[in-house]
Amino acid sequence: MAKAFKYGLKGIKGHLEPAERELLRSLFDDVISMLEPEQRANEDPLAALVGLDTEAREPSDRAMRRLLPNVMKNDDDASLEFRRYTERSLRESKIGALKAAALSLDRDNLVLTPDDARHWATALNDVRLVLAERLDIRDDADADNIHLMQDWAQAEDVESYLALVYNFTTWLQESLVQAMVHSLDARR
């Protein structure tokens, strides 16, 4: 069974069982595959090099819109222009954090440096955003209903399984953030 992340002298430590590691690796890989930009045959190599995506569009998938939101609620043109200049680097940054977190799952002892912890926090946040969208969590009442699902034996369908996974990643992220706060307090 997983143990909460804790800050100690050697860094932020956590413990995950092999099945929990595989679950997280699978979740990280799923979000990576969502974020990977499509390869275009006619793509301008210079534009790609500097991170410009002249064909960027608002994602049609709601979960992708959570990961790559519009920056201006009531100005679609300005949001699209901003997206063209920033989306590629945002995708790459998120993918980098997910891959770094996935790589650390290969270690027997999960001891996170401050950089590792930031990657984990980003990766878990992105996984939770996707899960929240798939579970249609819109407000605190929806989240409270999801949090009622605590027993893996109750997982009778995909939605209840996703709810349990959401709760697990939420708990893991909360313990990580608390450990990160403790590490900052210890450095003062």
N, C-alpha and C positions, 0 to 999 in steps of 0.2 A: 504494500500500500504506500502511496506517495506520502512524503512528509513535507510539511511547509518549508519554504525557504527561510533560512535564518542567517543573520550576519554573524560572522566570527572573525577571529584574527587572520585567518587565511583567505577570507573573502565571503561571498554569499554561497552557502551550501544548501543543496537540496537533494532529495532522494526520490527516484522514480523506479518503479518496477519495470521489467522488460516490456510488458504489455502496454504500460503507460507511455514508455518511450516510443514504442511503435505507433501508438495512437497519435502522439504529438508529431512524430516524423511524417505520418500520413497527412495530418492536418496542415502542417507547414508546406508539404509538397503540393497539396491541393490549392492552397492560396497562391503559391508560386506559379502554378500552371495558369491560374486565373489572371495573374498580373503580367505574365510574359507577353510582350507586345508581338503582334503578328509581323511576320517578315514580309516586306513588300518588294516585289521585283524591281520596281522603278524608283526605289528610295534614293534620295540624294545622299551620298556618303558624307558630305560636309555637314549637311543638316543633322544627320544622325550623330556625327561626331560631337557637335556642339549641343545636342539634346533637343533640337527643334523637330517637331512632328507636325508638318503642315496638314496632315490628314486626320489629326486627332478629333474625336467626336465624343460627346457625352455618352457614357456607356448605357446600353439598354438594360443590362442586368442590374437590379436594385442593389445587390451586394457589391457589385463593382462601383456603383455610384457612392456607396458608403466608404469604400476604400479610396476612391478618386473623385471627391465631391466637387461641385461647382463652387467657385470662390465667392461669387456674387449672386445672391438669391434672386434678385429681380432684374438681372442684366445678363441674358443668355449670350449676347455677342461678346461682352467683355470677359465673361467666364470662358468662352470658347477660345478667345485670343490668349488668355492666361494659360489655359490648358495646353495650347500648342507649344508654348515656351517651357512649360514646367512638368508636364505629365511624364515624359520619358525619364527624367531624372528622379521623379517621385517613385515611379515603378521600380527603377533600378535600386533605389535606396531601400524600399520595402523588401524587394527580393533579396538584397544583400543581408538584411537583418534576419529574414526567414532562413536563409541558407546558413548563416553563422549560428543561429540557434539550433538548427538541425544538426550541424557538425558537432556541437558540444554534446549532443545526445550520445555520441559514440564513446565518450569518456566514461569509465566505470564510476568515478567519483565526480559528481556534478558540483564543481566549485567555480563560481562565476566571478570574473574580474568586473570592474565597473563597466567596461565596454561590453563584455558578455551580457551583463545584466540589462543594459540599455537595449541590446539586440533582442534579448528575450522579452522584454517589456513591449517592444514594438511588435514582435512576432505574435505574442499572445493577444495583444490588442487587435491586430488585424484578423486573426482567427475568430475572435469574439465578435467583431463587427460582421463578418460573414455569417456566423452562426445566428446572431441576433436577427439578421435580415431573413435568413431561411426560416427562423421560428416566428417571424412577424412580430417581433417585440417593438412596440411603439411607445409605451409609457411604463411608469413604475408598476402599475397593476399587472401588465403583461409580464414584466420581469418577475414580479412576486409569484405569479402562477407558475412560471418556469422553475423558480427556486423551490417550489413544493416537491418537485420530482427529485428524490434523493436516493432511491433504492434501485440498483441496477437490475434487480429481479422484476421490477415493474416495467421495464422497457419492452413493450409489446409491439411497437411500430417505430418507424423511422423518426417521427416527431419526438416521441418520448426518449429515444436513444440520443437524438441531437440535444434535447433538453439536458440530459445527464452530462453529455460532453461539454455543453455550454457551462453548466454549473462547475464541472471539474476545472475547466480553463479559467473561469472566473475566480475560483478559490486559489488556484495556482498563481494567477496574476496578482491578486490581493496580497498573498504572502510575499511575493517577490517585491512588490512596491513597498511593503512595510519593511522588508529587509534592506531595501535601498535607502529608505529614510533613516533607518538605524545606522547604516554605514556612513551617511552624511553627518549625523549627530556625533558619531565616534571620531570623525576627523576634525571636529571643531575644537 
